[in-house]
Amino acid sequence: MYAQLCKRLSEEAPNFDPPDGPCTFNRLLLSKCQDEFERRRRASEAWDGSEGAVLSPEQEEERAAARRKMVGNLRFIGELGKLEIIQENILHRCIQQLLEKRRRRQVVDLAEDLECLCQIMRTCGKVLDKPMAKNLMDQYFERMYQLSSNAELFSRIRFMLQDVLDLRAANWVPRKVAQVDGPRTIRQVREEAAHDLGVYIPPPSSHGPPRSSGPISPLAGVPSFFPQSGGNRTGLEDMFMGAVTLGTGPGVISSQPEKYGYDTNGSYRPRQQQGSFNQNKHFNNQNFNRQQQNNQYNQQQNYSNITNKDLPPRFKKIFSQNSSGGSSGPDGEVSLRPAVSSMLLKPKTPGVLPQSALGQQQTGDHNRSSLPLAPQPQPPNQKPTPPLIKDPPILIRQASTDKQRANKKDKGPSREEWLRRVKNVFEELLKEQNMDEAVENYRSVKLPERYTAEATHTIITFLLRQEAESNRELGSRLLERLGADSLINVDRLFDGVKQVLGQLDDLVTEIPRVKSHMAGILGYLVSSGTLSLADVAEPLEGGQHFPLFLLTLQTLHKLQGKSTLTQTFNESKVNLLNLLPESDRTKEKLADLLEDRELSFLFPLLRIQSDLWRGLLADPTPHAFYKYIKDTLDPEHHTAPGFINALMTVLVKYIVQETTLIPESDPTSVPEKLVIEREQELLAKFKQVFQAFLHDHLPLQVTAIYALQVFTYTHNFPKGMLLRWFVNLYDLEIIEEDAFLTWKEDLSQDYPGKGKALFQVNQWLTWLQETEEDEEEEEEA
């Protein structure tokens, strides 16, 4: 997740470096990764230096935390490599340093480096293992192979290395992709043994001996693999003592327990007593004693039956060698093909099926094959399972047929029937003109909620086709009434509205004024509170079905009046510019559209910027400009953010066009000193105008800073301009230091260019903050 976040930041974060080089974020990220990698080495050497000393519990905890951080950082670097944020040659250098042989360093001291190596290989080894890098990868894995067999290393590290070797041998496909980390239940162990080893383990008897706790071996399901002398067993081996075969035939584990060194009661009998097993065994080495010959033969018999598709390559190699090293057993040739009655050919093992399904499966198996299953020995002191009582097949089929008939009879009306009933309610309303009766008729329909959205779609489409406005108004009022009485789920109603909007363009050919009709229906729903104005605006963003939203506002103006609509619109916080087509998405175009539809009262300050610009050009003296504002603008708008934004933009534009941004100037170079002084003088000239509207209004001062930010952004940040204006506004006491610091900490995304603006003035803001803190300390002293 963090690597993906860095990927997005590398693409979207502002770049302050030259365009032909790496972006700023990538450069800083790579530098940080390099520091962490080098810090890993220094920390490792520090801990290695104290290897002989006894560490306190706190030091042990610190060392464990450092190791976790180290491994996590390496995994993070690997994830960055997978997303191509870090180049492959950097990853190769990291791997080479982790495998580096250093003098005066024992192999055991490589443990932490090798753990980091395994982590980075697991994370991005597949990305690095390309034909062009094959020689390097072969060298890495040859070194890892040598280390994996080095007895000086901890077993945990050697197994880690072996797992990575297996991962590459398996084409970088994990052996258990979906395996959940953590302990396994006994049922999962039985399922795995039945699937991988062909052994069915029945549940243990409640009267049997308790199981001892211990590690679970992956080969624990084959009792003849590692026989022990005597009757003592460790781990969960006793759970596997009752294992039986899943079928008969060559290559299947025999169901006769005495073949594996157990008597019929499940007790272990030493191998030396099995004289029948000492026959027909031929081995190359004649120096082995008879006991070893028995064990090798039994292992070969068991290996031949194990499906090795999920085993690591090292186990596959062992199995192949054992399978080819022996000869036929006493029962014939060794075969890997399971018997017809083997449970390996069935989707579920009996140990994980319910009793009823088990009975049906056994019936089906008996019908498919007459081959008997191998006898399953019962654990001691366990009562036999009583036979299942099954219904005759004819009665089962008859009951199923009766149930199907009953379900078909009770199915109820179809979807089309429900929609027809709802439409009849509205047709009756337009005919009888009785609202209360229509509400009761709809209530009696008892429409299931799952059909509400489709019913709404049917109703609105029906109303759109009505030529008389009174009929559409009456149908809209019924929808409004049904929503108010909670007879229609409002969320489902809105879903139906969106379905109609999705087909609106197709209805234009049939109903030329379909958008005006739809606006009338939406206006009634919004006016009644059934839907909100924000709900209506959601599917219309990006100019969809333009000018439907403006038509809806006109309907609301007619229904609610100017003041109520203004309040409703302001509370909705709808961005009207986002509802215009992309080509018309400007304030000037929006002002023209609102004026044409008599909705200018919704944005009284939309034209204020152009009006202020014209007034300033008519008489550019501060006194005349201030008088123009007082005469043309209501006092209630003097503290509006829109007015402050327009005022700041107009004055900045006028001052720089007269000084530092004249047509023949170069914005990529710093202006001359005389031009900068002229800019400062002109700003000081309009100081009183600024202070008249910004003094003692911190939020409005922050708005003015954002207006300056946006102006410099639209002019590609002329060199040094933003910093000059920040200094001048502060020195002239137009904007206070608290406003600058508030702007710095604000996270608003409504104004573009904040990142680059911060980069240009960050040093000055830091100085300002430190100066303010020093003054506060002096006052306290």
C-alpha positions in Angstrom: 0.0 0.0 0.0 2.8 2.4 0.9 4.6 1.6 -2.4 1.5 2.3 -4.4 1.1 5.6 -2.5 4.7 6.5 -3.5 3.9 5.6 -7.1 1.0 8.1 -7.1 3.1 10.8 -5.4 5.8 10.3 -8.0 3.3 10.9 -10.7 1.2 13.7 -9.2 3.5 15.5 -6.7 4.9 18.9 -8.0 8.4 18.7 -9.4 11.0 21.3 -8.4 13.9 19.7 -10.2 14.9 20.2 -13.9 12.5 18.5 -16.3 15.2 16.3 -17.8 16.1 14.7 -14.4 14.2 12.6 -11.9 11.2 14.3 -10.2 11.8 15.8 -6.7 9.8 13.1 -4.9 11.6 10.2 -6.5 15.0 11.8 -5.8 14.2 12.3 -2.1 12.6 8.8 -1.8 15.7 7.1 -3.3 18.0 9.1 -1.0 15.9 8.0 2.0 16.0 4.3 0.9 19.7 4.5 0.5 20.1 6.0 4.0 17.9 3.2 5.5 19.9 0.5 3.7 23.2 1.9 4.9 21.8 2.4 8.4 20.9 -1.3 8.3 24.5 -2.2 7.8 25.7 0.1 10.6 23.1 -1.3 13.0 24.0 -4.9 12.0 27.7 -4.3 12.7 27.0 -2.6 16.0 25.0 -5.7 17.2 27.6 -8.1 15.8 30.2 -6.3 17.9 28.3 -7.1 21.0 27.6 -10.7 20.1 29.8 -12.1 22.9 28.3 -9.9 25.6 25.1 -10.8 27.4 22.3 -8.5 26.3 19.7 -7.2 28.8 16.0 -7.7 28.1 15.7 -4.1 26.9 18.6 -4.6 24.5 17.2 -7.8 23.2 13.9 -6.0 22.6 15.7 -3.1 20.8 17.6 -5.6 18.6 14.4 -7.5 17.7 12.7 -4.1 16.8 15.7 -3.1 14.7 15.6 -6.5 12.9 11.8 -6.1 12.2 12.3 -2.6 10.9 15.2 -3.7 8.8 13.3 -6.5 7.1 10.3 -4.3 6.6 12.4 -1.6 4.9 13.8 -4.3 2.6 10.4 -5.5 1.7 9.3 -1.8 1.0 12.3 -1.4 -1.2 11.4 -4.5 -3.1 7.8 -3.3 -3.6 9.1 0.0 -5.0 11.2 -2.1 -7.4 8.1 -4.0 -8.5 6.4 -0.7 -9.4 9.6 0.5 -11.2 10.1 3.4 -8.9 13.6 2.0 -8.0 15.6 0.8 -11.0 16.7 -2.8 -11.3 20.4 -2.0 -11.2 19.9 -0.5 -7.7 18.1 -3.7 -6.6 21.0 -5.8 -7.9 23.5 -3.7 -6.0 21.5 -4.2 -2.8 21.5 -8.0 -3.4 25.2 -8.0 -4.1 25.9 -6.2 -0.9 23.7 -8.6 1.1 25.6 -11.6 -0.4 29.0 -9.9 -0.1 31.8 -12.0 1.6 33.7 -9.9 4.1 36.9 -10.8 5.8 37.0 -11.4 9.5 33.3 -12.1 9.5 32.0 -15.6 10.2 29.2 -17.2 8.3 26.9 -17.1 11.2 27.1 -13.3 11.3 25.4 -13.2 7.9 22.0 -14.2 9.3 20.4 -10.7 9.3 21.8 -9.9 5.8 20.5 -13.3 4.5 17.1 -12.7 6.0 16.9 -9.3 4.2 18.1 -11.1 1.1 15.3 -13.6 1.3 12.7 -10.9 1.9 13.8 -8.9 -1.1 14.0 -12.0 -3.3 10.5 -13.0 -2.3 9.2 -9.5 -3.0 10.7 -8.7 -6.4 12.7 -11.7 -7.4 10.2 -12.5 -10.2 10.8 -9.0 -11.6 14.6 -9.3 -11.6 14.7 -12.9 -13.0 14.8 -11.9 -16.7 16.8 -13.4 -19.5 19.2 -10.4 -19.6 20.0 -10.8 -15.9 20.1 -14.7 -15.9 23.9 -14.8 -15.3 23.6 -12.6 -12.3 20.6 -14.4 -10.9 22.4 -17.8 -11.3 25.3 -16.5 -9.4 23.1 -15.2 -6.6 21.3 -18.5 -6.3 24.4 -20.6 -6.5 25.7 -18.7 -3.5 22.4 -19.1 -1.7 22.4 -22.8 -2.4 25.9 -23.1 -0.8 24.8 -21.2 2.2 21.6 -23.2 2.6 23.7 -26.3 3.3 26.1 -24.6 5.6 25.7 -26.1 9.1 27.1 -23.0 10.8 24.0 -21.0 9.9 20.8 -21.1 12.0 18.2 -23.6 10.8 15.7 -20.8 10.4 18.0 -19.0 7.9 18.8 -22.2 6.0 15.1 -23.0 5.7 14.4 -19.5 4.5 17.1 -19.8 1.8 15.7 -23.2 0.8 12.2 -21.7 0.5 13.5 -19.0 -1.9 15.4 -21.6 -3.9 12.1 -23.6 -4.2 10.2 -20.5 -5.2 12.5 -19.8 -8.1 12.5 -23.5 -9.1 8.6 -23.3 -9.2 8.8 -20.3 -11.6 8.1 -17.8 -8.7 4.7 -19.3 -8.1 4.1 -19.8 -4.4 3.2 -23.4 -3.4 0.2 -22.4 -1.3 -1.0 -19.1 -2.7 -4.2 -18.9 -0.7 -2.9 -20.4 2.5 -3.8 -18.4 5.6 -1.0 -17.9 8.1 -1.5 -19.4 11.5 -2.2 -22.7 13.1 -4.2 -25.3 11.4 -7.2 -27.2 12.8 -7.2 -31.0 13.0 -9.8 -31.1 10.3 -7.6 -29.1 8.0 -4.7 -31.5 8.7 -7.0 -34.5 7.8 -8.1 -32.8 4.6 -4.6 -32.1 3.6 -3.5 -35.7 4.3 -6.4 -37.1 2.3 -5.7 -34.8 -0.6 -1.9 -34.9 -0.8 -1.0 -38.3 0.6 -4.0 -40.4 -0.2 -4.7 -41.2 3.5 -8.0 -40.9 5.2 -7.7 -40.2 8.9 -10.9 -40.9 10.8 -11.7 -38.9 13.9 -10.1 -40.3 17.0 -12.1 -42.2 19.6 -13.2 -40.3 22.6 -12.0 -43.2 24.8 -8.5 -43.4 23.2 -5.3 -42.0 24.6 -4.9 -38.2 24.6 -2.8 -36.6 21.9 0.5 -35.1 22.9 1.3 -31.5 21.7 4.1 -31.1 19.3 5.0 -29.9 15.9 3.1 -31.2 12.9 5.4 -32.7 10.3 4.3 -32.2 6.7 4.8 -36.0 6.1 3.1 -37.0 9.4 0.3 -38.7 7.4 2.5 -41.6 6.3 3.2 -43.7 9.4 5.9 -45.9 7.7 8.1 -43.0 6.7 9.8 -42.5 10.1 9.2 -45.6 12.3 10.3 -45.4 15.9 11.4 -48.1 18.1 9.0 -49.2 20.8 5.5 -47.8 21.2 6.3 -44.2 22.1 5.1 -41.5 19.7 5.5 -37.8 19.7 3.6 -34.9 18.1 0.3 -35.7 16.4 1.4 -39.1 15.2 -1.2 -40.9 17.2 -3.8 -39.1 15.2 -2.5 -40.7 12.1 -2.3 -44.2 13.6 -5.8 -45.0 12.4 -5.1 -43.9 8.9 -6.6 -46.2 6.2 -6.3 -46.4 2.5 -8.6 -44.6 0.0 -9.0 -47.5 -2.3 -7.2 -50.6 -3.6 -4.8 -51.5 -6.3 -1.1 -51.1 -7.1 0.5 -47.9 -5.8 -2.2 -47.3 -3.1 -1.2 -47.4 0.5 -2.3 -50.8 1.8 -5.1 -51.0 4.4 -3.4 -53.8 6.3 -1.8 -52.2 9.2 0.6 -55.1 9.9 2.4 -54.2 6.7 3.5 -50.9 8.3 4.6 -52.4 11.6 1.3 -52.2 13.4 -0.9 -55.1 14.6 -4.6 -55.2 14.0 -5.3 -53.3 17.2 -3.2 -50.3 16.0 -0.2 -51.0 18.3 3.3 -50.7 17.0 5.2 -53.9 16.3 8.9 -53.8 15.6 9.9 -54.3 12.0 12.2 -57.3 12.9 9.0 -59.4 13.4 7.8 -58.9 9.9 9.4 -61.8 8.2 7.1 -61.6 5.1 8.5 -58.2 4.4 12.1 -59.4 4.2 11.3 -61.3 1.0 11.6 -60.1 -2.6 13.7 -57.1 -1.8 16.8 -56.4 -4.0 19.1 -53.5 -3.2 22.5 -52.5 -4.7 24.3 -52.1 -1.3 24.7 -55.5 0.3 26.2 -54.0 3.5 22.8 -52.8 4.7 21.3 -54.8 7.5 17.9 -56.4 7.1 16.2 -53.7 9.3 17.4 -50.9 6.9 16.3 -53.0 3.9 12.8 -53.2 5.4 12.6 -49.5 6.0 13.8 -48.5 2.6 11.3 -50.8 0.9 8.4 -49.5 3.0 9.4 -45.9 2.2 9.5 -46.7 -1.5 6.0 -48.2 -1.4 4.7 -45.1 0.3 6.5 -42.7 -2.0 5.0 -44.3 -5.0 1.5 -43.3 -3.9 2.1 -39.6 -2.9 0.9 -37.0 -5.3 3.8 -34.5 -5.5 2.2 -31.7 -7.4 2.2 -29.5 -4.3 5.5 -30.6 -2.8 8.7 -28.5 -3.0 11.3 -29.5 -5.7 13.6 -30.9 -3.0 10.9 -33.4 -2.0 10.1 -34.2 -5.6 13.8 -35.1 -6.1 13.8 -37.4 -3.1 10.6 -39.1 -4.3 11.9 -39.6 -7.8 15.2 -41.1 -6.5 13.4 -43.5 -4.2 10.8 -44.5 -6.8 13.5 -45.5 -9.3 15.9 -47.2 -6.8 13.7 -50.2 -5.8 12.0 -53.1 -7.5 8.5 -54.5 -7.4 7.0 -55.4 -4.1 5.3 -58.5 -3.0 2.0 -57.4 -4.5 3.3 -56.7 -7.9 4.6 -53.6 -9.7 4.6 -50.3 -8.0 2.1 -47.9 -9.8 1.2 -44.3 -9.3 -2.3 -44.7 -10.7 -5.0 -44.8 -7.9 -7.6 -47.5 -7.9 -11.1 -47.0 -9.4 -12.6 -46.9 -5.9 -9.9 -44.6 -4.5 -11.2 -41.4 -2.8 -8.5 -39.4 -4.8 -11.0 -39.5 -7.7 -13.8 -38.0 -5.6 -14.3 -34.3 -4.9 -14.6 -34.6 -1.1 -13.1 -37.0 1.5 -15.5 -38.8 3.8 -13.8 -37.2 6.8 -15.2 -33.8 5.8 -18.7 -34.8 4.6 -21.9 -34.9 6.7 -23.3 -38.3 7.5 -26.2 -37.8 5.1 -24.0 -36.9 2.2 -21.7 -39.8 3.1 -24.6 -42.2 2.8 -25.5 -40.8 -0.6 -22.0 -40.9 -1.8 -21.5 -44.5 -0.7 -24.7 -45.4 -2.6 -23.5 -43.7 -5.7 -20.1 -45.4 -5.4 -21.8 -48.7 -5.1 -23.8 -48.0 -8.3 -20.8 -46.9 -10.2 -18.4 -49.7 -9.3 -18.7 -53.1 -7.6 -15.1 -53.0 -6.4 -15.2 -53.1 -2.6 -13.4 -50.5 -0.5 -10.5 -51.6 1.6 -11.5 -52.5 5.1 -11.2 -49.7 7.6 -9.9 -50.7 11.0 -11.9 -49.4 13.9 -10.0 -47.7 16.7 -10.1 -49.7 20.0 -13.1 -49.3 22.3 -15.1 -47.5 19.6 -18.7 -48.6 18.9 -19.6 -49.3 15.2 -21.5 -46.6 13.4 -25.2 -47.4 13.1 -26.5 -47.8 9.6 -28.3 -44.8 8.1 -32.0 -44.9 7.4 -32.6 -43.7 3.9 -35.9 -42.9 2.2 -36.9 -44.9 -0.9 -35.9 -43.1 -4.1 -39.5 -43.1 -5.4 -40.8 -41.3 -2.3 -38.0 -38.7 -2.6 -38.8 -38.0 -6.2 -42.5 -37.7 -5.5 -41.9 -35.2 -2.6 -39.6 -33.1 -4.8 -42.3 -33.0 -7.5 -45.0 -31.9 -5.0 -42.6 -29.2 -3.6 -41.9 -27.8 -7.1 -45.7 -27.6 -7.8 -46.3 -25.8 -4.5 -43.5 -23.3 -5.2 -44.8 -22.6 -8.7 -48.3 -22.1 -7.3 -47.2 -19.7 -4.6 -44.8 -17.8 -6.8 -47.1 -14.7 -7.0 -47.3 -12.0 -9.7 -44.5 -11.6 -12.2 -42.3 -8.5 -12.5 -44.3 -7.3 -15.4 -47.6 -7.8 -13.5 -46.3 -5.7 -10.6 -45.2 -2.8 -12.9 -48.6 -3.0 -14.7 -50.5 -2.7 -11.4 -48.4 0.4 -10.4 -49.0 2.0 -13.7 -52.7 1.4 -13.4 -52.7 3.4 -10.1 -51.4 6.5 -12.0 -53.7 6.0 -14.9 -56.6 5.9 -12.5 -55.3 9.1 -10.8 -55.2 11.1 -14.1 -58.7 9.8 -14.9 -60.4 10.4 -11.5 -58.2 13.3 -10.2 -58.5 11.9 -6.6 -55.2 12.0 -4.8 -56.3 10.3 -1.6 -57.9 7.4 -3.5 -54.7 7.0 -5.6 -52.6 6.8 -2.4 -54.9 4.1 -1.0 -54.8 2.2 -4.3 -51.0 2.2 -4.3 -51.0 1.1 -0.7 -53.2 -1.9 -1.6 -50.8 -3.0 -4.3 -48.2 -3.8 -1.7 -45.3 -3.6 -4.1 -42.2 -5.5 -3.0 -39.3 -3.1 -2.3 -37.1 -4.9 -4.8 -39.3 -3.6 -7.6 -39.5 0.0 -6.3 -36.7 1.4 -8.6 -38.2 -0.2 -11.7 -41.7 1.0 -10.7 -40.3 4.6 -10.3 -38.8 4.3 -13.8 -42.1 3.1 -15.2 -44.0 5.9 -13.5 -41.7 8.8 -14.6 -41.5 7.5 -18.1 -45.3 7.4 -18.2 -45.5 11.0 -16.9 -43.0 12.3 -19.4 -45.2 11.1 -22.2 -48.1 13.2 -20.9 -48.6 16.3 -23.0 -50.7 18.2 -20.5 -48.5 19.9 -17.8 -51.4 19.4 -15.3 -51.1 15.7 -15.7 -47.3 15.7 -15.1 -47.8 18.0 -12.1 -50.5 15.7 -10.6 -48.4 12.6 -11.1 -45.4 14.4 -9.5 -47.5 15.3 -6.5 -48.5 11.7 -6.1 -44.8 10.6 -6.1 -44.2 13.4 -3.6 -47.1 12.1 -1.4 -45.9 8.5 -1.6 -42.4 9.5 -0.5 -43.8 11.6 2.4 -46.0 8.7 3.6 -43.0 6.3 3.4 -44.8 4.2 0.9 -41.8 4.4 -1.5 -38.3 3.9 -0.3 -36.5 7.2 -1.2 -33.2 5.5 -2.0 -35.0 3.2 -4.5 -36.9 6.1 -5.9 -33.6 7.9 -6.6 -32.3 4.8 -8.3 -35.4 4.9 -10.5 -34.7 8.5 -11.3 -31.1 7.7 -12.4 -32.5 4.9 -14.6 -34.7 7.5 -16.4 -31.7 9.9 -16.7 -29.7 7.2 -18.3 -32.3 6.8 -21.1 -33.1 10.5 -21.4 -31.1 11.0 -24.7 -33.0 8.1 -26.2 -36.4 9.7 -25.3 -35.6 13.0 -27.1 -36.7 11.7 -30.5 -40.0 10.6 -29.0 -40.5 13.5 -26.6 -38.8 16.7 -27.9 -39.2 18.6 -24.7 -38.3 15.7 -22.4 -35.7 17.7 -20.4 -38.2 20.4 -19.6 -40.7 17.7 -18.5 -38.1 16.0 -16.4 -37.1 19.3 -14.8 -40.7 19.8 -13.7 -40.9 16.4 -12.1 -37.5 16.9 -10.3 -38.5 20.3 -9.2 -41.6 18.9 -7.4 -39.5 16.2 -5.7 -36.9 18.6 -4.5 -39.4 21.2 -3.4 -41.2 18.6 -1.2 -37.9 17.4 0.3 -38.2 13.9 -1.2 -34.9 14.5 -3.0 -32.2 17.0 -2.3 -30.7 19.4 -4.8 -27.3 17.7 -4.3 -29.0 14.3 -5.2 -30.2 15.8 -8.5 -26.8 17.3 -9.2 -24.9 14.0 -8.7 -25.8 12.2 -12.0 -25.5 15.5 -13.9 -21.9 16.4 -13.2 -19.6 17.0 -16.1 -22.4 18.6 -18.2 -24.5 15.5 -18.5 -27.9 16.2 -19.9 -27.2 20.0 -19.9 -29.2 22.3 -19.2 -31.4 19.9 -17.1 -30.1 21.3 -13.8 -30.7 24.9 -14.8 -34.2 24.0 -15.9 -34.7 22.4 -12.5 -33.6 25.6 -10.8 -36.1 27.5 -12.8 -38.9 25.2 -11.7 -37.8 25.6 -8.1 -37.8 29.4 -8.6 -41.4 29.2 -9.7 -42.4 26.9 -6.8 -40.4 28.3 -3.9 -39.5 31.9 -4.8 -36.1 33.7 -4.8 -35.2 33.7 -1.1 -36.1 30.0 -0.4 -34.3 28.9 -3.5 -31.2 30.9 -2.6 -31.2 29.2 0.8 -31.8 25.7 -0.7 -29.0 26.3 -3.2 -26.5 27.6 -0.7 -27.2 24.6 1.7 -26.7 22.1 -1.1 -23.1 23.4 -1.8 -23.4 22.4 -5.4 -20.6 23.6 -7.7 -22.5 24.9 -10.6 -19.4 25.2 -12.8 -19.0 21.4 -12.7 -22.5 21.0 -14.1 -21.6 22.9 -17.3 -20.1 21.4 -20.4 -16.3 21.5 -20.4 -16.2 24.1 -23.2 -18.5 26.5 -21.2 -16.9 26.0 -17.8 -16.0 29.6 -17.1 -17.3 32.2 -14.7 -18.2 34.6 -17.6 -20.2 31.9 -19.4 -21.9 30.9 -16.2 -22.9 34.5 -15.5 -24.4 34.7 -19.0 -26.4 31.5 -18.5 -27.8 32.6 -15.1 -28.7 36.0 -16.5 -30.6 34.5 -19.4 -32.6 32.3 -17.1 -33.2 35.0 -14.5 -31.1 33.2 -11.9 -28.4 35.8 -11.4 -29.5 36.2 -7.7 -27.9 32.9 -6.9 -24.4 34.4 -7.6 -24.5 38.1 -7.0 -20.7 38.4 -7.0 -20.2 36.4 -10.2 -19.7 39.5 -12.3 -18.1 41.6 -9.6 -14.5 40.9 -10.8 -15.2 42.2 -14.3 -17.2 45.2 -12.9 -14.3 46.0 -10.5 -11.8 45.9 -13.4 -13.9 48.3 -15.5 -14.3 50.7 -12.5 -10.5 50.6 -11.8 -9.6 51.3 -15.4 -12.1 54.2 -15.5 -10.3 56.0 -12.6 -7.2 54.2 -11.2 -6.9 56.4 -8.1 -7.5 54.7 -4.7 -10.1 57.2 -3.6 -12.2 56.8 -6.8 -11.9 53.0 -6.7 -13.0 52.8 -3.1 -16.0 55.1 -3.8 -17.0 53.0 -6.8 -17.1 49.9 -4.5 -19.2 51.7 -1.9 -21.7 52.9 -4.5 -22.2 49.7 -6.6 -22.0 46.9 -4.0 -24.3 46.2 -1.1 -22.5 46.4 2.3 -23.5 42.8 3.2 -21.2 41.6 0.4 -18.1 43.5 1.7 -17.2 40.5 3.9 -18.0 37.9 1.3 -15.0 35.7 0.3 -16.0 36.0 -3.3 -15.7 39.8 -3.2 -12.3 39.7 -1.4 -11.1 37.2 -4.0 -12.2 39.5 -6.8 -10.7 42.6 -5.1 -7.3 41.0 -4.5 -7.2 39.6 -8.1 -8.1 43.0 -9.7 -5.6 45.0 -7.7 -2.7 42.5 -8.2 -3.4 42.4 -11.9 -3.4 46.2 -12.2 -0.2 46.7 -10.2 1.9 44.1 -11.9 0.7 45.0 -15.4 2.0 48.5 -14.7 5.3 47.4 -13.3 6.8 43.9 -13.3 4.6 42.1 -15.9 4.5 44.6 -18.7 4.0 43.0 -22.1 7.7 43.1 -23.0 9.0 41.7 -19.7 10.4 38.2 -19.1 8.6 36.4 -16.3 11.4 33.8 -16.0 14.0 36.4 -14.8 14.0 38.7 -11.8 12.9 42.3 -12.7 15.2 45.2 -12.4 15.5 46.9 -9.0 13.8 50.1 -10.2 10.8 48.2 -11.5 10.5 46.3 -8.2 10.6 49.6 -6.2 7.9 51.0 -8.5 5.7 47.9 -7.8 6.1 48.4 -4.0 5.2 52.0 -4.3 2.0 51.3 -6.2 1.0 48.6 -3.7 1.6 51.1 -0.9 -0.7 53.5 -2.7 -3.6 51.1 -2.5 -2.8 50.1 1.1 -5.9 51.9 2.5 -8.2 50.1 0.1 -6.9 46.8 1.2 -7.0 47.6 4.9 -10.6 48.9 4.6 -11.8 45.4 3.8 -9.2 43.1 5.4 -8.3 44.8 8.7 -9.0 42.5 11.7 -10.6 39.8 9.4 -8.2 36.9 9.6 -10.3 34.5 7.4 -10.6 37.2 4.7 -6.8 37.8 4.8 -6.3 34.0 4.2 -8.7 34.3 1.2 -6.7 37.2 -0.1 -3.5 35.1 0.1 -5.2 32.3 -1.9 -6.2 34.8 -4.5 -2.6 35.9 -4.9 -1.5 32.2 -5.1 -4.0 31.5 -7.9 -2.9 34.6 -9.8 0.7 33.6 -9.7 -0.2 30.0 -10.6 -2.2 31.2 -13.7 0.9 33.2 -14.8 3.3 30.2 -14.3 4.8 31.7 -11.1 6.8 34.7 -12.4 10.3 34.5 -10.8 10.4 36.0 -7.3 6.9 37.5 -7.5 5.1 35.5 -4.8 7.9 36.0 -2.3 8.1 39.8 -3.0 4.3 40.2 -2.5 4.4 38.2 0.8 7.1 40.4 2.1 5.5 43.6 1.0 2.0 42.7 2.3 3.6 41.8 5.7 5.7 45.0 5.8 2.8 47.3 4.9 0.7 45.6 7.6 -2.0 44.6 5.1 -1.9 40.9 6.1 -0.9 39.7 9.5 1.6 37.0 10.3 -1.2 34.7 11.7 -2.9 34.8 8.3 0.4 33.7 6.6 0.9 30.8 9.1 -2.8 29.8 8.8 -2.4 29.6 5.0 0.7 27.5 5.4 -1.0 24.9 7.5 -4.3 24.9 5.6 -5.0 21.7 3.6 -7.6 23.1 1.2 -7.6 21.7 -2.3 -9.9 24.3 -3.7 -7.1 26.5 -5.0 -4.4 25.2 -7.4 -0.7 25.7 -7.1 -0.3 25.4 -3.3 2.6 23.0 -3.4 4.8 25.1 -5.7 3.8 28.3 -3.8 4.9 26.8 -0.5 8.2 25.7 -2.0 8.9 29.3 -3.0 8.0 31.0 0.3 8.7 28.2 2.8 12.0 29.6 4.1 10.5 33.1 4.7 7.5 31.5 6.5 9.9 29.6 8.7 11.7 32.8 9.6 8.3 34.5 10.3 7.3 31.7 12.6 10.6 31.7 14.5 10.4 35.5 14.9 6.9 35.3 16.3 7.9 32.6 18.8 10.9 34.8 20.0 8.6 37.8 20.5 6.2 35.7 22.5 9.0 34.5 24.7 10.2 38.0 25.3 6.7 39.2 26.3 6.4 36.3 28.8 9.8 37.1 30.2 
